[in-house]
Amino acid sequence: MNGLKTIIAIKADSKLSHIPTVMMSISSNPDLAQKAIRADASEFITKPTSFSAF
């Protein structure tokens, strides 16, 4: 299961859907970032990153 599918599964579960989710990816593909946000990810961060992004 990839990160996007994981977020979708978490948000589909009523016991888990309230948990904020952050997706980190080495991909800087804007389509992936948009899909993650549409899937209700709280944030999308590309790697490598600095701690100031948090």
C-alpha positions as CSV (number, residue, x, y, z in Angstrom):
1,M,0.0,0.0,0.0
2,N,1.4,3.4,-0.9
3,G,1.1,6.6,1.1
4,L,-1.9,7.9,-0.9
5,K,-3.8,4.7,-0.5
6,T,-3.0,4.7,3.2
7,I,-4.4,8.2,3.7
8,I,-7.5,7.2,1.8
9,A,-7.9,4.2,4.1
10,I,-7.4,6.2,7.2
11,K,-9.9,8.9,6.2
12,A,-12.5,6.2,5.3
13,D,-12.3,4.6,8.8
14,S,-14.6,6.5,11.2
15,K,-12.3,5.6,14.1
16,L,-9.3,7.1,12.5
17,S,-10.6,9.8,10.2
18,H,-10.1,12.6,12.8
19,I,-6.3,11.9,12.9
20,P,-4.2,14.5,11.0
21,T,-2.1,13.0,8.3
22,V,1.1,14.2,6.7
23,M,2.4,12.7,3.5
24,M,6.1,12.8,2.8
25,S,7.4,11.9,-0.7
26,I,10.6,12.1,-2.6
27,S,8.4,13.1,-5.6
28,S,7.9,16.8,-6.2
29,N,5.1,16.0,-8.6
30,P,2.3,18.6,-8.1
31,D,-0.4,16.1,-9.2
32,L,0.6,13.8,-6.3
33,A,0.5,16.7,-3.9
34,Q,-3.0,17.7,-5.1
35,K,-4.2,14.1,-4.9
36,A,-3.0,13.9,-1.3
37,I,-4.7,17.1,-0.3
38,R,-7.9,16.0,-2.0
39,A,-7.7,12.8,-0.1
40,D,-7.7,15.0,3.1
41,A,-4.0,14.8,4.0
42,S,-3.2,17.6,6.4
43,E,0.0,18.4,4.6
44,F,2.3,17.2,1.8
45,I,6.0,17.6,2.2
46,T,8.7,16.7,-0.3
47,K,11.9,15.0,0.8
48,P,14.6,16.0,1.5
49,T,13.3,18.7,3.8
50,S,14.4,20.7,6.7
51,F,12.8,20.7,10.1
52,S,11.5,24.3,9.5
53,A,8.9,22.7,7.2
54,F,7.3,21.3,10.3
